[in-house]
Amino acid sequence: MNLNISGHHVEVTPAIRDYVIAKLERVTRHFDNVIDVGVIMSVDKLQQKVEATVHVRGRDIHVESIDADMYAAIDLLADKLDRQILKHKEKMQDHRNESMKHQEVAE
């Protein structure tokens, strides 16, 4: 998995980088076909915004979260991303099972 973390009007400290990596490990634990992840952190007045784009085979998943605290925004992002990845994984398995049923009927 390639990981790109960048900051817009905010310095990405090693502590924040480690925190993001730890949170994204949960996503790769649930779905190991993650190719690339891009994370952009930005600050706009009092709002901390974190965006992530995850490239998996066949789809790009984009999630963003806004909070007053950067770490809380990262937590929200990880939760949203986890739900989206699990949803994508279930769809992939459903399509696979459906195609297997069609093949059995054809035989």
N, C-alpha and C positions, 0 to 999 in steps of 0.2 A: 504494500500500500504506500503510495506516494502522498506525503502530507506537506501542504504549503500553508503556513500561518503568516498573515501579514496584518499590520495595523495602520489605520487611517486616523491621524491626529492622536495616536496613542502609541507608546512604546511597548512592544511585546517583550516583557521581562522573562527570564528563564522560569520563574515561578508560574506565570500565566501559561507559558508554553507547556510546562510539565502538567499543569492542571488540565489543559485542553487534550493533551495526549492521553492522560489517564481516563478522561471521560469518553474519548473516541474508541478506546479499547473495548468498551462495552458493545459498541456497534460492530466491530470486527469479530467479537466473540459470537454474536448472533448470526452474522452473515459474512462469510469469509471471501466472497467474490467482489470485494470492494477494490476498485482499481486505483482511484485517485480521490483525494479529499482536499478541498480548498477552504480555508477559514479566513474570514476578514473581520477584524474587530475595529469598531469606530466609536468615537465619542462626539456627540452633538449636544452641547450645553450640559444638561444634567442627565441625558439619556445615554446609556451604554448599549451599543447594538453589536450583536454577533451574528454573522451570516456564514452558512456552510453550504457548499455544493459538493455532493458525493456522486462520483461517477461509478456506476455499477454496470455490469454487462446488460446492454439493452435500454438503459434509462439513466437520466441525471436527476438527482433528488436535491431540491433546494429548500433550505429551512432557514428562518431567521427568528431572532428573539431580541426583545428590548426590555431593559430593566434599569433601575437606578444603580445597581451594583454589577460590576463586570462578572464576578464569579457566579452570581445568581442568574445572569443572562446566559452564561455558559452551561449552567445546570439545566435551564429551560431548553436550550438548544439541544443538549444531549438527549433529553426526554423526548422532544419532538422528533428528532432524527431517529431515535430507537424505534418509535412507533411507525414511522414511515418505512424504515428498513424491514421491520417485521411484516408490515402490510405487503410490501413488494415481494418478500420471500414467500409469503402465503400464496400470492397470485401466481408466482412462478411454479410452485408446487401443484396448484390447482390445474394450471394449463398442462403440466407434465402428466398429471393423472388423467385428465380428459383425453389427451392424445393417446395414452396407453389404452384407454377404454375403447376408443375408435379403432385402434389397430386390432384389438381382440375381436371386436364385432365383425371387422372386415375379413378376418381369417375364418 
